[in-house]
Amino acid sequence: MNDQLLMENMLLLLKSTTEVYVHGTLEASNKNIHTVIKNGLDDILNMQYDLYNKMTEYGWYQIQNIDTKAIKQTLKKLQNKN
């Protein structure tokens, strides 16, 4: 397994773990539990952000700029469906 694939897998794992922490924070039964889970969520988000930045630095996570015209066209299509 190469470094890029390993980092992609780690990023996916962090993203799915984030979902668990979000739900845990929302469903916490008391303030102490909420605080502990929220702190864990903050840690996971920081790890995800750092990993994302490192992958972007290596060119392994490509960022695409979307044309404003394409955004407006998509919004118009969505508005017409209602």
Biopython code that builds the backbone (N, CA, C, O; Angstrom):
import numpy as np
from Bio.PDB.StructureBuilder import StructureBuilder

atoms = [
    (1, "MET", "N", (0.858, -1.176, 0.000)),
    (1, "MET", "CA", (0.000, 0.000, 0.000)),
    (1, "MET", "C", (0.901, 1.236, 0.000)),
    (1, "MET", "O", (1.813, 1.345, 0.819)),
    (2, "ASN", "N", (0.640, 2.163, -0.923)),
    (2, "ASN", "CA", (1.461, 3.362, -0.990)),
    (2, "ASN", "C", (0.928, 4.452, -0.050)),
    (2, "ASN", "O", (-0.177, 4.345, 0.482)),
    (3, "ASP", "N", (1.725, 5.486, 0.139)),
    (3, "ASP", "CA", (1.365, 6.555, 1.079)),
    (3, "ASP", "C", (0.062, 7.247, 0.703)),
    (3, "ASP", "O", (-0.749, 7.559, 1.575)),
    (4, "GLN", "N", (-0.145, 7.487, -0.580)),
    (4, "GLN", "CA", (-1.364, 8.165, -1.010)),
    (4, "GLN", "C", (-2.599, 7.352, -0.658)),
    (4, "GLN", "O", (-3.565, 7.892, -0.120)),
    (5, "LEU", "N", (-2.578, 6.076, -0.953)),
    (5, "LEU", "CA", (-3.715, 5.219, -0.652)),
    (5, "LEU", "C", (-3.948, 5.123, 0.855)),
    (5, "LEU", "O", (-5.091, 5.131, 1.312)),
    (6, "LEU", "N", (-2.885, 5.035, 1.609)),
    (6, "LEU", "CA", (-2.991, 4.988, 3.058)),
    (6, "LEU", "C", (-3.640, 6.263, 3.598)),
    (6, "LEU", "O", (-4.523, 6.205, 4.455)),
    (7, "MET", "N", (-3.195, 7.414, 3.088)),
    (7, "MET", "CA", (-3.763, 8.689, 3.548)),
    (7, "MET", "C", (-5.218, 8.840, 3.111)),
    (7, "MET", "O", (-6.029, 9.386, 3.858)),
    (8, "GLU", "N", (-5.560, 8.365, 1.914)),
    (8, "GLU", "CA", (-6.960, 8.404, 1.463)),
    (8, "GLU", "C", (-7.833, 7.573, 2.392)),
    (8, "GLU", "O", (-8.928, 7.998, 2.761)),
    (9, "ASN", "N", (-7.359, 6.403, 2.768)),
    (9, "ASN", "CA", (-8.112, 5.542, 3.679)),
    (9, "ASN", "C", (-8.244, 6.178, 5.057)),
    (9, "ASN", "O", (-9.300, 6.098, 5.686)),
    (10, "MET", "N", (-7.171, 6.810, 5.523)),
    (10, "MET", "CA", (-7.232, 7.492, 6.814)),
    (10, "MET", "C", (-8.242, 8.633, 6.774)),
    (10, "MET", "O", (-8.986, 8.838, 7.732)),
    (11, "LEU", "N", (-8.270, 9.372, 5.676)),
    (11, "LEU", "CA", (-9.210, 10.484, 5.547)),
    (11, "LEU", "C", (-10.648, 9.976, 5.558)),
    (11, "LEU", "O", (-11.508, 10.565, 6.214)),
    (12, "LEU", "N", (-10.912, 8.901, 4.846)),
    (12, "LEU", "CA", (-12.255, 8.311, 4.853)),
    (12, "LEU", "C", (-12.650, 7.839, 6.252)),
    (12, "LEU", "O", (-13.792, 8.022, 6.676)),
    (13, "LEU", "N", (-11.713, 7.241, 6.955)),
    (13, "LEU", "CA", (-11.977, 6.781, 8.315)),
    (13, "LEU", "C", (-12.283, 7.962, 9.234)),
    (13, "LEU", "O", (-13.207, 7.898, 10.044)),
    (14, "LEU", "N", (-11.509, 9.037, 9.107)),
    (14, "LEU", "CA", (-11.753, 10.218, 9.931)),
    (14, "LEU", "C", (-13.112, 10.839, 9.618)),
    (14, "LEU", "O", (-13.819, 11.285, 10.521)),
    (15, "LYS", "N", (-13.471, 10.867, 8.344)),
    (15, "LYS", "CA", (-14.771, 11.430, 7.971)),
    (15, "LYS", "C", (-15.916, 10.606, 8.559)),
    (15, "LYS", "O", (-16.886, 11.171, 9.064)),
    (16, "SER", "N", (-15.813, 9.287, 8.498)),
    (16, "SER", "CA", (-16.892, 8.472, 9.044)),
    (16, "SER", "C", (-16.908, 8.540, 10.570)),
    (16, "SER", "O", (-17.978, 8.488, 11.177)),
    (17, "THR", "N", (-15.747, 8.654, 11.190)),
    (17, "THR", "CA", (-15.681, 8.800, 12.644)),
    (17, "THR", "C", (-16.309, 10.116, 13.073)),
    (17, "THR", "O", (-16.938, 10.195, 14.128)),
    (18, "THR", "N", (-16.140, 11.144, 12.257)),
    (18, "THR", "CA", (-16.740, 12.444, 12.554)),
    (18, "THR", "C", (-18.250, 12.317, 12.676)),
    (18, "THR", "O", (-18.855, 12.916, 13.565)),
    (19, "GLU", "N", (-18.859, 11.543, 11.793)),
    (19, "GLU", "CA", (-20.309, 11.349, 11.846)),
    (19, "GLU", "C", (-20.740, 10.736, 13.171)),
    (19, "GLU", "O", (-21.757, 11.132, 13.741)),
    (20, "VAL", "N", (-19.973, 9.779, 13.659)),
    (20, "VAL", "CA", (-20.291, 9.126, 14.927)),
    (20, "VAL", "C", (-20.212, 10.139, 16.068)),
    (20, "VAL", "O", (-21.082, 10.172, 16.938)),
    (21, "TYR", "N", (-19.169, 10.961, 16.060)),
    (21, "TYR", "CA", (-19.014, 11.961, 17.111)),
    (21, "TYR", "C", (-20.105, 13.030, 17.044)),
    (21, "TYR", "O", (-20.577, 13.495, 18.082)),
    (22, "VAL", "N", (-20.504, 13.418, 15.848)),
    (22, "VAL", "CA", (-21.581, 14.404, 15.717)),
    (22, "VAL", "C", (-22.862, 13.852, 16.334)),
    (22, "VAL", "O", (-23.518, 14.532, 17.124)),
    (23, "HIS", "N", (-23.214, 12.632, 15.979)),
    (23, "HIS", "CA", (-24.438, 12.034, 16.525)),
    (23, "HIS", "C", (-24.332, 11.853, 18.037)),
    (23, "HIS", "O", (-25.300, 12.074, 18.765)),
    (24, "GLY", "N", (-23.163, 11.453, 18.499)),
    (24, "GLY", "CA", (-22.965, 11.301, 19.933)),
    (24, "GLY", "C", (-23.123, 12.614, 20.670)),
    (24, "GLY", "O", (-23.717, 12.663, 21.747)),
    (25, "THR", "N", (-22.596, 13.672, 20.092)),
    (25, "THR", "CA", (-22.717, 14.994, 20.704)),
    (25, "THR", "C", (-24.174, 15.437, 20.742)),
    (25, "THR", "O", (-24.640, 15.972, 21.748)),
    (26, "LEU", "N", (-24.880, 15.214, 19.657)),
    (26, "LEU", "CA", (-26.290, 15.607, 19.597)),
    (26, "LEU", "C", (-27.152, 14.821, 20.577)),
    (26, "LEU", "O", (-28.110, 15.357, 21.134)),
    (27, "GLU", "N", (-26.816, 13.564, 20.786)),
    (27, "GLU", "CA", (-27.647, 12.690, 21.609)),
    (27, "GLU", "C", (-27.169, 12.562, 23.050)),
    (27, "GLU", "O", (-27.754, 11.804, 23.824)),
    (28, "ALA", "N", (-26.122, 13.283, 23.424)),
    (28, "ALA", "CA", (-25.574, 13.165, 24.783)),
    (28, "ALA", "C", (-26.645, 13.450, 25.826)),
    (28, "ALA", "O", (-27.423, 14.395, 25.703)),
    (29, "SER", "N", (-26.666, 12.615, 26.848)),
    (29, "SER", "CA", (-27.738, 12.696, 27.851)),
    (29, "SER", "C", (-27.476, 13.720, 28.952)),
    (29, "SER", "O", (-28.396, 14.098, 29.676)),
    (30, "ASN", "N", (-26.231, 14.170, 29.084)),
    (30, "ASN", "CA", (-25.953, 15.207, 30.080)),
    (30, "ASN", "C", (-24.764, 16.055, 29.636)),
    (30, "ASN", "O", (-24.080, 15.725, 28.667)),
    (31, "LYS", "N", (-24.533, 17.120, 30.335)),
    (31, "LYS", "CA", (-23.514, 18.105, 29.945)),
    (31, "LYS", "C", (-22.108, 17.506, 29.937)),
    (31, "LYS", "O", (-21.326, 17.794, 29.031)),
    (32, "ASN", "N", (-21.774, 16.679, 30.927)),
    (32, "ASN", "CA", (-20.427, 16.100, 30.987)),
    (32, "ASN", "C", (-20.154, 15.189, 29.794)),
    (32, "ASN", "O", (-19.085, 15.252, 29.187)),
    (33, "ILE", "N", (-21.124, 14.348, 29.465)),
    (33, "ILE", "CA", (-20.963, 13.456, 28.310)),
    (33, "ILE", "C", (-20.881, 14.281, 27.030)),
    (33, "ILE", "O", (-20.054, 14.007, 26.161)),
    (34, "HIS", "N", (-21.730, 15.281, 26.917)),
    (34, "HIS", "CA", (-21.713, 16.160, 25.750)),
    (34, "HIS", "C", (-20.331, 16.799, 25.580)),
    (34, "HIS", "O", (-19.799, 16.842, 24.471)),
    (35, "THR", "N", (-19.762, 17.287, 26.662)),
    (35, "THR", "CA", (-18.457, 17.955, 26.606)),
    (35, "THR", "C", (-17.351, 16.995, 26.175)),
    (35, "THR", "O", (-16.511, 17.346, 25.347)),
    (36, "VAL", "N", (-17.350, 15.788, 26.733)),
    (36, "VAL", "CA", (-16.321, 14.801, 26.386)),
    (36, "VAL", "C", (-16.409, 14.436, 24.906)),
    (36, "VAL", "O", (-15.394, 14.401, 24.209)),
    (37, "ILE", "N", (-17.611, 14.169, 24.434)),
    (37, "ILE", "CA", (-17.777, 13.779, 23.027)),
    (37, "ILE", "C", (-17.467, 14.954, 22.105)),
    (37, "ILE", "O", (-16.861, 14.764, 21.051)),
    (38, "LYS", "N", (-17.871, 16.163, 22.483)),
    (38, "LYS", "CA", (-17.577, 17.343, 21.671)),
    (38, "LYS", "C", (-16.071, 17.579, 21.574)),
    (38, "LYS", "O", (-15.572, 17.955, 20.514)),
    (39, "ASN", "N", (-15.344, 17.362, 22.671)),
    (39, "ASN", "CA", (-13.886, 17.487, 22.632)),
    (39, "ASN", "C", (-13.274, 16.458, 21.685)),
    (39, "ASN", "O", (-12.327, 16.761, 20.959)),
    (40, "GLY", "N", (-13.819, 15.238, 21.697)),
    (40, "GLY", "CA", (-13.364, 14.221, 20.756)),
    (40, "GLY", "C", (-13.660, 14.616, 19.323)),
    (40, "GLY", "O", (-12.841, 14.390, 18.432)),
    (41, "LEU", "N", (-14.830, 15.209, 19.093)),
    (41, "LEU", "CA", (-15.196, 15.694, 17.764)),
    (41, "LEU", "C", (-14.214, 16.758, 17.288)),
    (41, "LEU", "O", (-13.764, 16.736, 16.142)),
    (42, "ASP", "N", (-13.889, 17.684, 18.176)),
    (42, "ASP", "CA", (-12.922, 18.727, 17.823)),
    (42, "ASP", "C", (-11.574, 18.116, 17.438)),
    (42, "ASP", "O", (-10.944, 18.555, 16.475)),
    (43, "ASP", "N", (-11.135, 17.107, 18.186)),
    (43, "ASP", "CA", (-9.865, 16.439, 17.875)),
    (43, "ASP", "C", (-9.917, 15.767, 16.505)),
    (43, "ASP", "O", (-8.982, 15.886, 15.714)),
    (44, "ILE", "N", (-11.006, 15.064, 16.229)),
    (44, "ILE", "CA", (-11.162, 14.377, 14.943)),
    (44, "ILE", "C", (-11.183, 15.385, 13.795)),
    (44, "ILE", "O", (-10.555, 15.168, 12.759)),
    (45, "LEU", "N", (-11.911, 16.490, 13.988)),
    (45, "LEU", "CA", (-11.965, 17.520, 12.940)),
    (45, "LEU", "C", (-10.589, 18.117, 12.679)),
    (45, "LEU", "O", (-10.240, 18.378, 11.528)),
    (46, "ASN", "N", (-9.815, 18.334, 13.714)),
    (46, "ASN", "CA", (-8.460, 18.858, 13.544)),
    (46, "ASN", "C", (-7.564, 17.870, 12.813)),
    (46, "ASN", "O", (-6.775, 18.264, 11.953)),
    (47, "MET", "N", (-7.680, 16.575, 13.153)),
    (47, "MET", "CA", (-6.899, 15.556, 12.453)),
    (47, "MET", "C", (-7.285, 15.504, 10.980)),
    (47, "MET", "O", (-6.419, 15.415, 10.110)),
    (48, "GLN", "N", (-8.588, 15.559, 10.701)),
    (48, "GLN", "CA", (-9.064, 15.520, 9.320)),
    (48, "GLN", "C", (-8.546, 16.722, 8.548)),
    (48, "GLN", "O", (-8.105, 16.586, 7.407)),
    (49, "TYR", "N", (-8.595, 17.888, 9.158)),
    (49, "TYR", "CA", (-8.135, 19.115, 8.509)),
    (49, "TYR", "C", (-6.637, 19.039, 8.208)),
    (49, "TYR", "O", (-6.205, 19.402, 7.114)),
    (50, "ASP", "N", (-5.847, 18.570, 9.173)),
    (50, "ASP", "CA", (-4.405, 18.452, 8.969)),
    (50, "ASP", "C", (-4.078, 17.447, 7.869)),
    (50, "ASP", "O", (-3.208, 17.696, 7.035)),
    (51, "LEU", "N", (-4.776, 16.315, 7.868)),
    (51, "LEU", "CA", (-4.538, 15.295, 6.846)),
    (51, "LEU", "C", (-4.943, 15.802, 5.471)),
    (51, "LEU", "O", (-4.224, 15.598, 4.494)),
    (52, "TYR", "N", (-6.091, 16.462, 5.394)),
    (52, "TYR", "CA", (-6.540, 17.054, 4.132)),
    (52, "TYR", "C", (-5.490, 18.033, 3.596)),
    (52, "TYR", "O", (-5.147, 17.992, 2.414)),
    (53, "ASN", "N", (-4.984, 18.908, 4.461)),
    (53, "ASN", "CA", (-3.978, 19.881, 4.029)),
    (53, "ASN", "C", (-2.703, 19.200, 3.547)),
    (53, "ASN", "O", (-2.104, 19.636, 2.564)),
    (54, "LYS", "N", (-2.284, 18.143, 4.222)),
    (54, "LYS", "CA", (-1.079, 17.419, 3.813)),
    (54, "LYS", "C", (-1.302, 16.751, 2.452)),
    (54, "LYS", "O", (-0.417, 16.775, 1.597)),
    (55, "MET", "N", (-2.469, 16.163, 2.253)),
    (55, "MET", "CA", (-2.768, 15.533, 0.966)),
    (55, "MET", "C", (-2.823, 16.572, -0.152)),
    (55, "MET", "O", (-2.366, 16.319, -1.267)),
    (56, "THR", "N", (-3.383, 17.738, 0.152)),
    (56, "THR", "CA", (-3.430, 18.813, -0.841)),
    (56, "THR", "C", (-2.015, 19.283, -1.177)),
    (56, "THR", "O", (-1.697, 19.552, -2.335)),
    (57, "GLU", "N", (-1.184, 19.377, -0.163)),
    (57, "GLU", "CA", (0.212, 19.788, -0.348)),
    (57, "GLU", "C", (0.949, 18.833, -1.291)),
    (57, "GLU", "O", (1.754, 19.268, -2.114)),
    (58, "TYR", "N", (0.671, 17.534, -1.167)),
    (58, "TYR", "CA", (1.301, 16.533, -2.029)),
    (58, "TYR", "C", (0.620, 16.410, -3.392)),
    (58, "TYR", "O", (1.111, 15.703, -4.272)),
    (59, "GLY", "N", (-0.507, 17.096, -3.565)),
    (59, "GLY", "CA", (-1.232, 17.005, -4.829)),
    (59, "GLY", "C", (-2.114, 15.772, -4.914)),
    (59, "GLY", "O", (-2.543, 15.394, -6.004)),
    (60, "TRP", "N", (-2.391, 15.141, -3.780)),
    (60, "TRP", "CA", (-3.184, 13.910, -3.745)),
    (60, "TRP", "C", (-4.661, 14.176, -3.540)),
    (60, "TRP", "O", (-5.474, 13.262, -3.670)),
    (61, "TYR", "N", (-5.014, 15.373, -3.230)),
    (61, "TYR", "CA", (-6.416, 15.744, -3.048)),
    (61, "TYR", "C", (-6.633, 16.975, -3.913)),
    (61, "TYR", "O", (-6.277, 18.091, -3.536)),
    (62, "GLN", "N", (-7.210, 16.755, -5.054)),
    (62, "GLN", "CA", (-7.360, 17.824, -6.036)),
    (62, "GLN", "C", (-8.568, 18.696, -5.716)),
    (62, "GLN", "O", (-9.661, 18.195, -5.453)),
    (63, "ILE", "N", (-8.357, 19.978, -5.742)),
    (63, "ILE", "CA", (-9.428, 20.941, -5.515)),
    (63, "ILE", "C", (-9.839, 21.504, -6.872)),
    (63, "ILE", "O", (-9.002, 21.969, -7.646)),
    (64, "GLN", "N", (-11.126, 21.456, -7.144)),
    (64, "GLN", "CA", (-11.627, 21.998, -8.400)),
    (64, "GLN", "C", (-12.399, 23.277, -8.123)),
    (64, "GLN", "O", (-13.299, 23.308, -7.284)),
    (65, "ASN", "N", (-12.038, 24.315, -8.830)),
    (65, "ASN", "CA", (-12.814, 25.547, -8.753)),
    (65, "ASN", "C", (-14.005, 25.404, -9.697)),
    (65, "ASN", "O", (-13.856, 25.008, -10.853)),
    (66, "ILE", "N", (-15.170, 25.727, -9.192)),
    (66, "ILE", "CA", (-16.379, 25.610, -9.998)),
    (66, "ILE", "C", (-16.744, 26.981, -10.533)),
    (66, "ILE", "O", (-16.761, 27.971, -9.802)),
    (67, "ASP", "N", (-17.031, 27.017, -11.800)),
    (67, "ASP", "CA", (-17.402, 28.241, -12.479)),
    (67, "ASP", "C", (-18.718, 28.786, -11.902)),
    (67, "ASP", "O", (-19.662, 28.031, -11.671)),
    (68, "THR", "N", (-18.765, 30.071, -11.680)),
    (68, "THR", "CA", (-19.963, 30.721, -11.146)),
    (68, "THR", "C", (-21.181, 30.442, -12.022)),
    (68, "THR", "O", (-22.291, 30.270, -11.519)),
    (69, "LYS", "N", (-20.967, 30.399, -13.326)),
    (69, "LYS", "CA", (-22.062, 30.130, -14.256)),
    (69, "LYS", "C", (-22.669, 28.744, -13.995)),
    (69, "LYS", "O", (-23.889, 28.581, -14.030)),
    (70, "ALA", "N", (-21.819, 27.756, -13.735)),
    (70, "ALA", "CA", (-22.302, 26.402, -13.466)),
    (70, "ALA", "C", (-23.101, 26.361, -12.164)),
    (70, "ALA", "O", (-24.097, 25.644, -12.075)),
    (71, "ILE", "N", (-22.684, 27.106, -11.174)),
    (71, "ILE", "CA", (-23.410, 27.170, -9.904)),
    (71, "ILE", "C", (-24.790, 27.785, -10.121)),
    (71, "ILE", "O", (-25.792, 27.277, -9.617)),
    (72, "LYS", "N", (-24.833, 28.873, -10.871)),
    (72, "LYS", "CA", (-26.109, 29.536, -11.137)),
    (72, "LYS", "C", (-27.048, 28.630, -11.919)),
    (72, "LYS", "O", (-28.251, 28.612, -11.657)),
    (73, "GLN", "N", (-26.512, 27.877, -12.880)),
    (73, "GLN", "CA", (-27.336, 26.960, -13.663)),
    (73, "GLN", "C", (-27.911, 25.855, -12.776)),
    (73, "GLN", "O", (-29.079, 25.490, -12.911)),
    (74, "THR", "N", (-27.098, 25.334, -11.883)),
    (74, "THR", "CA", (-27.568, 24.292, -10.967)),
    (74, "THR", "C", (-28.643, 24.832, -10.039)),
    (74, "THR", "O", (-29.655, 24.169, -9.812)),
    (75, "LEU", "N", (-28.439, 26.022, -9.503)),
    (75, "LEU", "CA", (-29.441, 26.636, -8.631)),
    (75, "LEU", "C", (-30.753, 26.852, -9.367)),
    (75, "LEU", "O", (-31.830, 26.628, -8.816)),
    (76, "LYS", "N", (-30.654, 27.290, -10.616)),
    (76, "LYS", "CA", (-31.864, 27.533, -11.405)),
    (76, "LYS", "C", (-32.619, 26.223, -11.621)),
    (76, "LYS", "O", (-33.845, 26.194, -11.513)),
    (77, "LYS", "N", (-31.900, 25.134, -11.925)),
    (77, "LYS", "CA", (-32.532, 23.834, -12.122)),
    (77, "LYS", "C", (-33.246, 23.384, -10.850)),
    (77, "LYS", "O", (-34.371, 22.886, -10.899)),
    (78, "LEU", "N", (-32.578, 23.565, -9.717)),
    (78, "LEU", "CA", (-33.177, 23.164, -8.441)),
    (78, "LEU", "C", (-34.407, 23.998, -8.099)),
    (78, "LEU", "O", (-35.387, 23.475, -7.570)),
    (79, "GLN", "N", (-34.356, 25.282, -8.398)),
    (79, "GLN", "CA", (-35.496, 26.156, -8.122)),
    (79, "GLN", "C", (-36.674, 25.809, -9.018)),
    (79, "GLN", "O", (-37.823, 25.917, -8.588)),
    (80, "ASN", "N", (-36.416, 25.396, -10.247)),
    (80, "ASN", "CA", (-37.483, 25.042, -11.172)),
    (80, "ASN", "C", (-38.162, 23.725, -10.816)),
    (80, "ASN", "O", (-39.282, 23.468, -11.259)),
    (81, "LYS", "N", (-37.501, 22.889, -10.021)),
    (81, "LYS", "CA", (-38.112, 21.610, -9.619)),
    (81, "LYS", "C", (-39.174, 21.801, -8.563)),
    (81, "LYS", "O", (-40.023, 20.928, -8.380)),
    (82, "ASN", "N", (-39.149, 22.922, -7.861)),
    (82, "ASN", "CA", (-40.150, 23.158, -6.809)),
    (82, "ASN", "C", (-41.354, 23.751, -7.389)),
    (82, "ASN", "O", (-42.315, 24.026, -6.670)),
]
sb = StructureBuilder()
sb.init_structure("model")
sb.init_model(0)
sb.init_chain("A")
sb.init_seg("    ")
for serial, (resi, resn, name, xyz) in enumerate(atoms, 1):
    if name == "N":
        sb.init_residue(resn, " ", resi, " ")
    sb.init_atom(name, np.array(xyz, "f"), 0.0, 1.0, " ", f" {name:<3s}", serial, name[0])
structure = sb.get_structure()
